[in-house]
């Protein structure tokens, strides 16, 4: 799938990329349904939760700092100011989504 999407981007066509993603999703779904083995247990779920949380924290802090740095440098490099604002707003949006989902699951599963 990655190779088809990469080639699709290189040649500037979107249809093969979309088809590759849809076909890969279907194959993955069919594989999960036909496999009798346990594909995921509590340990894998817990590790995935911790990795996801750390990835969100590191990514949001990184883009916030880079965005702030680009905004601070607007007098020397005015071309990058819009990029800085975009990164900063993206960090805010990511953290907002995190807290919305955190509140939802906290209410659903209780704490």
C-alpha positions in Angstrom: 0.0 0.0 0.0 2.8 2.4 0.9 4.5 1.9 -2.4 1.3 2.5 -4.4 0.5 5.6 -2.4 4.1 6.9 -2.8 4.0 6.3 -6.6 0.6 7.9 -6.8 1.9 11.0 -5.1 4.9 11.1 -7.3 2.8 10.9 -10.5 0.1 13.2 -9.2 -2.8 10.8 -9.4 -5.1 10.2 -6.4 -7.3 7.3 -7.6 -4.6 4.5 -7.2 -3.8 5.8 -3.7 -7.5 5.7 -2.6 -7.9 2.3 -4.1 -4.8 1.0 -2.3 -6.0 2.3 1.0 -9.5 0.8 0.6 -8.2 -2.5 -0.5 -5.6 -2.7 2.3 -8.4 -1.8 4.8 -10.6 -4.6 3.4 -7.8 -7.2 3.5 -7.0 -6.2 7.1 -10.6 -6.5 8.1 -11.1 -9.9 6.5 -7.9 -11.2 8.1 -9.0 -10.1 11.5 -12.4 -11.7 11.1 -11.1 -15.0 9.8 -8.3 -15.4 12.4 -9.2 -17.5 15.4 -6.1 -16.5 17.4 -6.1 -13.7 19.9 -4.6 -10.7 18.0 -4.7 -8.3 20.9 -4.7 -8.8 24.7 -4.7 -6.4 27.7 -1.0 -5.9 27.6 -0.9 -4.9 24.0 -3.8 -2.5 24.6 -2.1 -0.9 27.7 1.2 -0.5 25.8 -0.6 1.1 22.9 -2.5 3.5 25.2 0.8 4.6 26.8 2.6 5.0 23.5 -0.3 7.0 22.0 -0.4 9.3 25.0 3.3 10.0 24.9 3.2 10.5 21.2 0.5 13.1 21.5 2.3 14.9 24.4 5.7 15.0 22.5 4.1 16.0 19.2 1.9 18.7 20.7 4.8 20.2 22.7 7.1 20.1 19.7 4.7 21.8 17.3 3.8 24.4 19.9 7.4 25.3 20.5 8.3 25.3 16.8 5.2 27.5 16.1 6.1 29.9 18.9 9.7 30.1 17.7 8.5 30.9 14.1 6.2 33.6 15.4 8.9 35.1 17.5 11.2 35.3 14.4 8.5 37.2 12.4 10.7 40.3 12.2 13.6 38.5 10.6 11.6 35.9 8.6 8.0 37.2 7.9 7.4 34.3 5.4 7.2 31.8 8.3 4.8 33.7 10.5 1.7 32.0 9.0 3.3 28.6 9.4 4.0 29.4 13.1 0.4 30.4 13.7 -0.8 27.2 11.9 1.4 25.0 14.1 0.3 26.8 17.2 -3.4 26.5 16.4 -2.8 22.8 15.5 -1.4 22.2 18.9 -4.4 23.9 20.5 -6.8 21.8 18.4 -4.9 18.6 19.2 -5.0 19.3 22.9 -8.7 20.3 22.7 -9.6 17.0 21.0 -7.6 15.1 23.6 -9.4 16.7 26.5 -12.8 16.2 24.8 -12.2 12.5 24.4 -10.6 12.2 27.8 -13.7 13.8 29.3 -16.0 11.5 27.3 -14.1 8.3 28.3 -13.7 9.4 31.9 -17.5 9.8 32.1 -18.2 6.6 30.2 -15.9 4.4 32.3 -15.9 6.4 35.5 -12.9 7.2 37.5 
